[in-house]
């Protein structure tokens, strides 16, 4: 079964991530995508880590840890990768023994409040029903910290999550934190738009 069918199928969330990692060697082609020189959002996050002098990050939804390692190599930042799938974390620990990984959910982000910044890279579509509560937890657990966020939107035919947001402008309006920076990019022949944002974790207007 294709890895996509474990995640979202026919416009509905499936969310069988542990089964996916047991059945699929490289979902989302993580081993090649993480180091893709053309990935605008991934490199924008690295630039923001450097710009704001971030020294420690927790990355939720780290999967096999390829992007975790890319960030560490590029910035030297202390980074902890967290994923809901034990199989993914076990493989990440074997691949990157010099990095820290843990099994966990973004809904439980309070248990990782010893860092300066939270990274949500391409996982928001999978936690939409809990996203408002997740942001409340992040606000309580990381006051004054930074939220780094990467998300792909679709130019045509987006079927999932339309009631929440369908583009970067709508996403920024949805967020309860002040925006510090953003970027988006796409190729003319691509159906996707990459976005990367950084927010200060405090109430808007403060």
HELIX and SHEET records of a PDB file:
HELIX    1   1 UNK A    3  UNK A    6  5                                   4    
HELIX    2   2 UNK A   17  UNK A   23  1                                   7    
HELIX    3   3 UNK A   27  UNK A   29  5                                   3    
HELIX    4   4 UNK A   30  UNK A   33  1                                   4    
HELIX    5   5 UNK A   40  UNK A   51  1                                  12    
HELIX    6   6 UNK A   66  UNK A   75  1                                  10    
HELIX    7   7 UNK A   86  UNK A   95  1                                  10    
HELIX    8   8 UNK A  106  UNK A  112  5                                   7    
HELIX    9   9 UNK A  124  UNK A  126  5                                   3    
HELIX   10  10 UNK A  128  UNK A  130  5                                   3    
HELIX   11  11 UNK A  131  UNK A  141  1                                  11    
HELIX   12  12 UNK A  168  UNK A  174  1                                   7    
SHEET    1   A 2 UNK A   8  UNK A   9  0                                        
SHEET    2   A 2 UNK A  12  UNK A  13 -1                                        
SHEET    1   B 7 UNK A 100  UNK A 103  0                                        
SHEET    2   B 7 UNK A  78  UNK A  83  1                                        
SHEET    3   B 7 UNK A  56  UNK A  60  1                                        
SHEET    4   B 7 UNK A 117  UNK A 121  1                                        
SHEET    5   B 7 UNK A 146  UNK A 154  1                                        
SHEET    6   B 7 UNK A 192  UNK A 203 -1                                        
SHEET    7   B 7 UNK A 177  UNK A 185 -1                                        
END                                                                             
